[in-house]
Amino acid sequence: MNSSGVASRRTAPRVPAVAYFGVGALFHYLGPAFAVLLFARVDVLGVAWLRIASAAVVFAMWRKPWRLVRQLTPGQRWVLFWLGVVLAAMNAAFYLAIALLPLATVGAIEFLGTIVLAAIGVRNGRNVIALVLAVGGVVALTDIRLAGAPLGFALAFANCALFMLYVVLSHRVANSGPSGIDQLGAAMLIAAVVTAPLCVYAAPAFTIPVTLLAGVGVGICSSVIPYVTDQLAMARLRRATFALMLSILPAVATVIGIVVLTQVPTVQELAGIALIVAGVSVHQQPRETKEK
């Protein structure tokens, strides 16, 4: 085991899992909020590339994830490859969506996929109620803005579908092979290769050091801190507990949208987000598998 792995094991018992989740929840949408502010200087796809590339560089320097390739079976390598592709597409779709819609709306729709996966995995009355609540929340949100930003909603639902794929693939990664953080780092390197052509959209950032530094900050806030803290939290929480805690994320997105972006939601939007939060809180995940 490498020194970072030993350090994480020594630190984990001293830090409550809820603390890891809280840090991850904060940065999960704080990074994208900073990205929205960056859209005025750099193209949306350029910011998405800066996020992925900077995160890949951090993981490469920290974890050296290429060393685990020999430890993986051909099947595990394919899962890792597709996880990298999904990360690339998901990040691009998410940023394109938040360029057109409020962060809270996109964040709420993103977790509809979590409830759908739960309903497929555990067919019971509780998940039916969760699905009805979540769908009602999405209807409330789309009823307001669909006419004004249909492309934004198409991208938000594409991000939702990709998030479902991310959950499925990351479950496989988490339950096989070496450290989940190392495999995540490898997947991020793959995502950086897949999105390499998008670097042309980030050209303005290379002429302004402060903007480039801001792009790197977005990558660290969006794809390093929350992913790592999620891994540390998931290692110590049951999947059902972690899934229940996910319910606060749309609320976090709403608060960050108000504070950082001054995106004040209407009463109907708040009602829609509240219904989705209720759906995520009510839904029941399978207990025999571990959350990624």
C-alpha positions as CSV (number, residue, x, y, z in Angstrom):
1,M,0.0,0.0,0.0
2,N,1.4,3.5,-0.9
3,S,2.0,6.2,1.7
4,S,-1.2,8.2,0.7
5,G,-3.3,5.1,1.2
6,V,-1.8,4.6,4.7
7,A,-2.4,8.3,5.5
8,S,-6.0,8.1,4.4
9,R,-6.6,5.0,6.6
10,R,-5.0,6.7,9.6
11,T,-7.0,9.9,9.0
12,A,-10.4,8.2,8.3
13,P,-11.2,7.1,11.8
14,R,-10.6,10.5,13.2
15,V,-12.8,12.4,10.8
16,P,-16.6,11.7,10.8
17,A,-17.9,10.4,7.5
18,V,-20.5,13.2,7.7
19,A,-17.7,15.8,7.6
20,Y,-16.3,14.3,4.4
21,F,-19.8,14.3,2.9
22,G,-20.4,17.9,3.9
23,V,-17.1,19.1,2.3
24,G,-18.0,17.2,-0.9
25,A,-21.5,18.6,-0.9
26,L,-20.2,22.1,-0.6
27,F,-17.6,21.8,-3.4
28,H,-19.9,19.7,-5.7
29,Y,-21.7,22.9,-6.7
30,L,-19.3,25.6,-5.5
31,G,-16.9,24.7,-8.3
32,P,-19.6,24.9,-11.0
33,A,-20.8,28.2,-9.6
34,F,-17.3,29.6,-10.0
35,A,-17.3,28.1,-13.6
36,V,-20.5,30.1,-14.4
37,L,-18.6,33.3,-13.4
38,L,-15.8,32.2,-15.7
39,F,-18.2,31.8,-18.7
40,A,-17.9,35.6,-19.4
41,R,-14.2,35.1,-20.3
42,V,-13.9,31.6,-21.6
43,D,-16.3,29.5,-23.8
44,V,-18.4,27.0,-21.8
45,L,-16.7,24.0,-23.4
46,G,-13.3,25.6,-22.7
47,V,-14.2,25.9,-19.0
48,A,-15.3,22.2,-19.1
49,W,-12.0,21.2,-20.6
50,L,-10.0,23.2,-18.0
51,R,-12.0,21.4,-15.3
52,I,-11.2,18.0,-16.6
53,A,-7.6,18.7,-17.7
54,S,-6.6,20.3,-14.4
55,A,-8.2,17.6,-12.3
56,A,-6.4,15.0,-14.5
57,V,-3.1,16.7,-13.8
58,V,-3.7,16.8,-10.1
59,F,-4.6,13.1,-10.0
60,A,-1.6,12.2,-12.2
61,M,0.8,14.1,-9.9
62,W,-0.8,12.8,-6.7
63,R,-1.8,9.2,-7.4
64,K,0.2,8.2,-10.6
65,P,-2.9,6.1,-11.6
66,W,-1.2,4.6,-14.7
67,R,0.6,2.2,-12.3
68,L,-2.6,0.2,-11.7
69,V,-3.2,-0.8,-15.4
70,R,-1.2,-4.0,-15.0
71,Q,-3.3,-5.0,-12.0
72,L,-6.6,-4.8,-13.9
73,T,-8.3,-7.5,-16.0
74,P,-9.3,-6.6,-19.6
75,G,-12.9,-6.3,-18.4
76,Q,-11.9,-3.9,-15.6
77,R,-9.9,-1.8,-18.1
78,W,-13.0,-1.5,-20.4
79,V,-15.1,-0.4,-17.4
80,L,-12.5,2.2,-16.6
81,F,-12.3,3.4,-20.2
82,W,-16.1,3.9,-20.4
83,L,-16.1,5.6,-17.0
84,G,-13.6,8.1,-18.5
85,V,-15.8,8.7,-21.5
86,V,-18.9,9.2,-19.4
87,L,-17.0,11.7,-17.2
88,A,-16.0,13.7,-20.2
89,A,-19.5,13.8,-21.7
90,M,-21.2,14.3,-18.3
91,N,-19.0,17.3,-17.4
92,A,-19.5,18.9,-20.9
93,A,-23.3,18.4,-20.8
94,F,-23.5,19.8,-17.2
95,Y,-21.6,22.9,-18.0
96,L,-23.6,23.6,-21.2
97,A,-26.8,23.1,-19.1
98,I,-25.8,25.5,-16.3
99,A,-24.9,28.1,-19.0
100,L,-28.6,28.1,-19.9
101,L,-30.4,27.2,-16.7
102,P,-30.1,28.1,-13.0
103,L,-27.6,25.9,-11.1
104,A,-30.4,24.7,-8.7
105,T,-32.6,23.5,-11.5
106,V,-29.9,21.5,-13.2
107,G,-28.7,20.1,-9.9
108,A,-32.2,19.0,-9.0
109,I,-32.8,17.3,-12.3
110,E,-29.4,15.5,-12.0
111,F,-30.7,13.5,-9.1
112,L,-33.8,12.2,-10.8
113,G,-31.5,9.5,-12.2
114,T,-30.5,8.4,-8.7
115,I,-34.2,7.8,-7.9
116,V,-34.8,6.0,-11.1
117,L,-31.9,3.6,-10.4
118,A,-33.2,3.0,-6.9
119,A,-36.7,2.2,-8.3
120,I,-35.2,-0.3,-10.7
121,G,-33.0,-1.9,-8.0
122,V,-35.7,-2.0,-5.3
123,R,-39.3,-2.3,-6.5
124,N,-41.4,-1.3,-3.6
125,G,-44.0,1.3,-2.6
126,R,-41.4,3.6,-1.0
127,N,-39.6,4.0,-4.3
128,V,-42.8,4.5,-6.2
129,I,-43.6,7.4,-3.9
130,A,-40.1,8.8,-4.3
131,L,-40.4,8.6,-8.1
132,V,-43.8,10.4,-8.0
133,L,-42.4,13.1,-5.8
134,A,-39.3,13.6,-8.0
135,V,-41.2,13.6,-11.2
136,G,-43.7,16.1,-9.7
137,G,-40.7,18.3,-8.8
138,V,-39.2,18.1,-12.3
139,V,-42.6,18.9,-13.8
140,A,-42.8,22.0,-11.6
141,L,-39.4,23.1,-12.7
142,T,-39.8,22.4,-16.4
143,D,-43.2,24.1,-16.5
144,I,-41.5,27.4,-15.7
145,R,-38.6,27.4,-18.0
146,L,-39.2,24.8,-20.8
147,A,-40.5,27.4,-23.2
148,G,-37.6,29.7,-22.7
149,A,-34.7,27.3,-22.6
150,P,-35.6,23.9,-24.2
151,L,-32.0,23.2,-25.1
152,G,-31.0,23.8,-21.5
153,F,-33.5,21.2,-20.3
154,A,-32.4,18.7,-23.0
155,L,-28.8,19.1,-21.8
156,A,-29.9,18.8,-18.2
157,F,-31.7,15.6,-18.8
158,A,-28.7,14.3,-20.9
159,N,-26.5,15.1,-17.9
160,C,-29.0,13.2,-15.7
161,A,-28.8,10.1,-18.0
162,L,-25.0,10.3,-18.0
163,F,-25.0,10.6,-14.2
164,M,-26.9,7.3,-14.1
165,L,-24.2,5.7,-16.2
166,Y,-21.6,7.2,-14.0
167,V,-23.2,5.6,-10.9
168,V,-23.5,2.2,-12.6
169,L,-19.9,2.2,-13.9
170,S,-18.4,3.7,-10.7
171,H,-20.2,1.0,-8.6
172,R,-18.3,-1.6,-10.7
173,V,-15.0,0.3,-10.2
174,A,-15.6,0.6,-6.4
175,N,-16.2,-3.1,-6.0
176,S,-13.3,-4.4,-7.9
177,G,-9.5,-3.9,-8.2
178,P,-7.3,-1.4,-6.5
179,S,-8.1,1.9,-4.7
180,G,-11.2,3.6,-5.9
181,I,-9.4,7.0,-5.9
182,D,-6.6,5.6,-8.1
183,Q,-9.1,4.2,-10.6
184,L,-11.0,7.5,-10.5
185,G,-7.7,9.3,-11.3
186,A,-7.1,6.9,-14.3
187,A,-10.7,7.6,-15.5
188,M,-10.0,11.3,-15.3
189,L,-6.9,10.9,-17.4
190,I,-9.0,9.1,-20.0
191,A,-11.6,11.9,-19.8
192,A,-8.8,14.5,-20.5
193,V,-7.7,12.6,-23.6
194,V,-11.3,12.3,-24.9
195,T,-11.9,16.0,-24.4
196,A,-8.5,17.1,-25.8
197,P,-10.0,18.7,-28.9
198,L,-12.0,21.1,-26.7
199,C,-8.7,22.8,-25.6
200,V,-9.1,25.2,-28.5
201,Y,-12.2,26.7,-26.7
202,A,-9.9,27.4,-23.7
203,A,-7.4,29.5,-25.7
204,P,-8.3,32.8,-24.1
205,A,-7.3,31.4,-20.7
206,F,-3.7,30.8,-21.8
207,T,-3.2,34.5,-22.5
208,I,-4.5,35.6,-19.1
209,P,-2.7,33.9,-16.1
210,V,-5.5,34.9,-13.6
211,T,-8.2,33.3,-15.8
212,L,-6.1,30.1,-16.3
213,L,-5.6,29.9,-12.6
214,A,-9.3,30.3,-12.1
215,G,-9.9,27.4,-14.5
216,V,-7.5,25.3,-12.5
217,G,-9.3,26.2,-9.4
218,V,-12.6,25.2,-10.9
219,G,-11.1,21.7,-11.7
220,I,-9.9,21.3,-8.1
221,C,-13.1,22.4,-6.6
222,S,-15.3,20.4,-9.0
223,S,-13.5,17.2,-9.8
224,V,-10.8,16.6,-7.1
225,I,-12.1,17.7,-3.7
226,P,-15.7,16.4,-4.0
227,Y,-14.8,13.1,-5.7
228,V,-12.1,12.3,-3.1
229,T,-14.2,13.2,-0.2
230,D,-17.1,11.2,-1.6
231,Q,-14.7,8.2,-1.8
232,L,-13.7,8.7,1.8
233,A,-17.4,9.1,3.0
234,M,-18.6,6.1,0.9
235,A,-15.9,3.9,2.4
236,R,-17.5,4.4,5.9
237,L,-21.2,4.8,5.1
238,R,-23.8,2.2,4.1
239,R,-25.1,2.8,0.6
240,A,-28.6,3.6,1.9
241,T,-27.2,6.2,4.3
242,F,-25.1,7.8,1.7
243,A,-28.1,7.9,-0.7
244,L,-30.3,9.5,2.0
245,M,-27.6,12.2,2.5
246,L,-27.7,13.0,-1.3
247,S,-31.0,14.6,-0.7
248,I,-29.3,17.8,0.6
249,L,-27.4,18.4,-2.7
250,P,-30.2,20.1,-4.6
251,A,-30.7,22.3,-1.6
252,V,-27.0,23.1,-1.5
253,A,-27.1,24.0,-5.2
254,T,-30.0,26.4,-4.5
255,V,-28.1,28.1,-1.7
256,I,-24.9,28.4,-3.7
257,G,-26.9,29.7,-6.7
258,I,-28.4,32.4,-4.5
259,V,-25.1,33.4,-2.7
260,V,-22.6,33.2,-5.5
261,L,-24.7,33.7,-8.7
262,T,-27.6,35.7,-7.3
263,Q,-30.0,33.2,-8.9
264,V,-33.0,33.7,-6.7
265,P,-35.6,30.9,-7.3
266,T,-39.3,31.6,-7.5
267,V,-41.8,30.0,-5.2
268,Q,-42.7,27.4,-7.8
269,E,-39.0,26.5,-8.4
270,L,-38.5,26.1,-4.7
271,A,-41.5,23.8,-4.5
272,G,-40.1,21.7,-7.4
273,I,-36.7,21.5,-5.8
274,A,-38.3,20.6,-2.4
275,L,-40.3,17.7,-4.1
276,I,-37.1,16.3,-5.6
277,V,-35.3,16.6,-2.2
278,A,-38.2,14.7,-0.7
279,G,-38.0,12.1,-3.4
280,V,-34.3,11.5,-2.8
281,S,-34.9,11.4,1.0
282,V,-37.7,8.8,0.7
283,H,-36.1,6.5,-1.9
284,Q,-34.5,3.2,-0.8
285,Q,-31.3,1.8,-2.3
286,P,-30.3,-1.8,-2.4
287,R,-28.3,-2.6,0.7
288,E,-26.0,-5.3,-0.7
289,T,-24.0,-3.0,-3.0
290,K,-21.7,-0.1,-2.1
291,E,-22.1,3.4,-3.3
292,K,-19.4,5.0,-5.5
